[in-house]
Amino acid sequence: MAVRAQFENSSEIGVFSKLTNAYCLVAYGGSENFKVFENELSDHIPVVYTTIAGCRIIGRLTVGNKRGLLLPNTTTEQEMLHIRNTLPDSIVVQRIEERLSALGNVVCTNDHVALVHPDIDKETEEIIADVLGVEVFRQTIAGNPLVGSYAAISNQGGLVHPMTSLEDQKELSSLLQVPLVAGTVNRGSDVIGGGMSVNDWSAFVGLDTTATEISVIESIFKLNGAVPTNIVNRMRNSLIDNLHQ
């Protein structure tokens, strides 16, 4: 199920959280509306409150999956120790020396495949493959190199920038081996990664997200057991009904 949330006054909750199948990082602060992460997840996976380099934009600075977590080299020793001590021992936590240090903006990953910014260092690419245990592909989304900002993927499906062409969607879908759909969050925002956090069994979206956007998200990520074609068929049928009226 997709749950609406807000961080203080911002609906860009993907900026302030990092959700995987094995853990969730959440920024300090936030109102009661941001406690939904803990309420929904804490029975299943550890929910860790932290900062990265003293900043709360942890979703944009980190990248991870069920095997590991990569942090920018600006992360302090104290923050790294806190994260290491809170996460299960099986998860590898590592800092990366990378010029493009907002890792969440330049890497988009699930547990099997990672899409990365075309200009990322070769060494960083190898560390991502090694620590996260994924295949790495240099890609753009709708011509934009910030793949982490304009896409959100899980092992079930993915949502990409609304201007992504059908050819690009097919190519990305074959690389990721999951179904993709082009769409928006937060009432028309194309910054998918900034507006939502998702794993294989839950999704959190900004408070501004519409019911239609949520139904598309729940369908493509197979939350509530929805099949991706259902939403398409429902929308097509409703359009046809309107035309015939």
C-alpha positions in Angstrom: 0.0 0.0 0.0 1.2 3.6 -0.8 1.1 5.9 2.2 1.1 9.7 2.0 3.7 11.5 4.2 5.2 14.9 4.6 8.6 16.1 6.1 7.9 19.3 8.0 6.3 21.4 5.2 7.8 19.4 2.3 6.2 16.7 0.2 9.6 15.8 -1.3 9.9 12.8 1.1 12.3 10.9 -1.1 14.8 13.7 -0.2 14.6 12.9 3.5 14.4 9.1 3.5 16.1 6.1 2.0 14.0 2.9 1.9 15.3 -0.6 1.0 14.0 -4.1 1.7 16.4 -4.5 4.6 16.4 -1.1 6.4 15.1 2.5 6.2 17.1 5.7 6.9 15.1 8.7 8.0 16.2 12.3 8.6 16.0 13.8 12.1 13.1 16.2 12.6 9.9 16.1 10.6 6.4 16.4 12.0 4.0 13.7 13.2 3.3 13.1 9.5 6.9 11.7 9.1 6.4 9.1 11.9 4.6 6.9 9.4 7.9 5.4 8.4 8.4 4.1 11.9 4.8 3.1 12.3 4.6 1.2 9.1 8.1 -0.4 9.0 9.6 -0.9 12.4 7.9 -4.3 12.9 9.7 -5.6 9.8 13.0 -3.7 9.3 15.2 -1.3 11.3 14.3 2.4 10.9 17.4 4.5 11.5 17.3 8.3 12.3 20.5 9.9 11.0 22.1 12.8 9.2 24.8 12.7 6.5 27.6 15.3 6.8 25.2 17.1 9.2 22.5 17.4 6.4 19.0 16.0 6.6 18.8 15.4 2.8 19.9 11.8 3.3 17.8 10.3 0.5 19.7 12.4 -2.1 23.1 11.7 -0.6 23.0 7.9 -0.1 22.3 4.9 -2.2 21.7 1.3 -1.0 19.8 -2.0 -1.3 19.4 -5.1 0.9 23.1 -5.9 0.7 24.8 -2.6 1.3 24.7 1.1 1.8 27.0 3.7 0.1 27.7 7.0 1.7 29.5 10.1 0.4 33.0 10.8 1.7 31.7 13.9 3.6 29.9 11.5 6.1 31.4 11.9 9.5 32.9 9.0 11.5 30.2 9.4 14.1 27.4 9.2 11.6 29.0 6.1 10.0 29.4 4.3 13.3 25.8 5.1 14.3 24.5 3.7 11.0 26.8 0.6 11.2 25.7 -0.1 14.7 22.0 0.2 13.9 21.9 -1.9 10.7 22.2 -5.7 10.6 25.8 -7.0 10.4 25.1 -8.5 6.9 24.8 -5.0 5.4 28.0 -3.5 4.2 28.3 0.2 4.9 31.0 2.0 2.9 32.1 5.6 2.1 32.8 6.5 -1.5 35.3 9.1 -2.9 33.1 10.4 -5.8 33.0 13.9 -7.4 29.2 13.5 -7.9 28.7 13.2 -4.2 24.9 13.3 -4.1 24.8 9.5 -4.7 21.0 9.3 -4.4 20.6 11.7 -7.4 23.1 9.9 -9.7 22.4 6.2 -8.8 19.1 4.4 -9.0 19.1 0.7 -7.8 17.1 -2.3 -6.7 18.6 -5.6 -5.4 19.7 -6.7 -8.9 20.5 -3.8 -11.2 21.8 -0.2 -10.9 21.4 2.7 -13.3 24.1 5.3 -12.9 25.0 8.8 -14.2 27.0 8.5 -17.4 29.9 10.6 -15.9 30.4 8.6 -12.7 33.9 7.4 -11.9 34.9 3.9 -13.1 36.1 3.1 -9.5 32.7 4.2 -8.1 31.0 1.9 -10.7 33.0 -1.0 -9.5 32.3 -0.3 -5.8 28.6 -0.1 -6.5 28.7 -3.5 -8.3 30.8 -5.0 -5.5 29.0 -3.6 -2.4 25.5 -3.7 -3.6 25.9 -6.9 -5.7 24.3 -5.4 -8.8 24.9 -5.1 -12.5 25.7 -1.5 -13.3 24.5 0.4 -16.5 25.3 4.0 -17.4 22.0 5.5 -18.5 19.9 8.7 -18.8 16.2 9.0 -18.2 14.3 11.2 -20.7 17.7 12.6 -21.6 18.5 13.5 -18.0 21.7 12.1 -16.4 20.2 12.3 -12.8 18.8 8.8 -12.9 18.2 8.7 -9.2 16.1 11.9 -9.2 13.9 11.0 -12.1 13.1 7.3 -11.4 12.1 5.0 -8.5 12.6 1.3 -8.8 12.0 -1.8 -6.7 12.3 -5.5 -7.6 8.7 -5.4 -8.7 8.5 -2.5 -11.0 9.5 1.1 -11.6 8.2 4.6 -12.2 10.1 7.0 -14.5 10.0 10.6 -15.7 6.7 11.4 -17.6 8.6 12.5 -20.7 10.4 9.1 -21.1 9.8 7.8 -24.6 8.3 4.3 -25.2 11.6 3.2 -26.7 13.6 4.3 -23.6 11.0 2.7 -21.3 11.4 -0.6 -23.2 15.2 -0.4 -23.1 15.3 0.5 -19.4 12.7 -2.2 -18.6 14.8 -4.9 -20.4 18.0 -3.7 -18.5 16.1 -3.7 -15.1 14.0 -6.8 -15.9 11.0 -5.2 -14.3 7.9 -3.4 -15.8 8.2 0.4 -16.0 5.6 3.1 -16.4 6.1 6.8 -17.0 4.3 9.0 -14.4 4.4 11.7 -11.8 4.1 12.2 -8.0 3.0 15.1 -5.8 0.3 16.3 -8.2 2.4 16.4 -11.4 6.0 16.6 -10.2 8.4 14.8 -12.5 11.1 14.4 -9.7 10.0 10.9 -8.9 13.0 10.0 -6.7 12.5 13.1 -4.6 8.8 12.6 -4.2 8.6 9.0 -3.1 10.4 6.1 -1.4 9.6 2.5 -2.3 10.6 -1.1 -1.6 9.1 -4.5 -2.6 6.1 -4.3 -0.2 5.5 -0.6 0.7 5.7 2.9 -0.8 5.6 6.3 0.8 4.6 9.3 -1.4 4.4 13.1 -0.8 1.2 14.5 0.8 0.4 16.3 -2.5 0.2 13.0 -4.4 -3.2 12.5 -6.1 -5.4 9.4 -5.9 -4.7 8.6 -9.6 -0.9 8.9 -9.0 -1.2 6.5 -6.0 -3.2 4.0 -8.0 -0.6 4.0 -10.8 2.2 3.6 -8.1 0.4 0.8 -6.3 -0.2 -1.0 -9.6 3.3 -0.8 -11.1 5.0 -1.6 -7.8 2.6 -4.5 -7.3 1.5 -3.2 -3.9 -1.9 -4.7 -2.7 -1.2 -7.5 -5.2 -2.3 -5.2 -8.1 -1.3 -6.4 -11.6 0.3 -3.6 -13.7 -2.2 -4.1 -16.6 -5.2 -3.5 -14.3 -4.7 0.2 -14.0 -4.1 0.6 -17.7 -7.3 -1.4 -18.5 -9.3 0.5 -16.0 -8.2 3.8 -17.4 -8.7 2.7 -21.0 -12.2 1.4 -20.1 -13.1 4.7 -18.4 -11.9 6.7 -21.4 -13.9 4.6 -23.8 -17.0 4.9 -21.5 -16.6 8.7 -21.6 -16.3 8.8 -25.4 -19.4 6.7 -25.8 -21.5 8.9 -23.5 
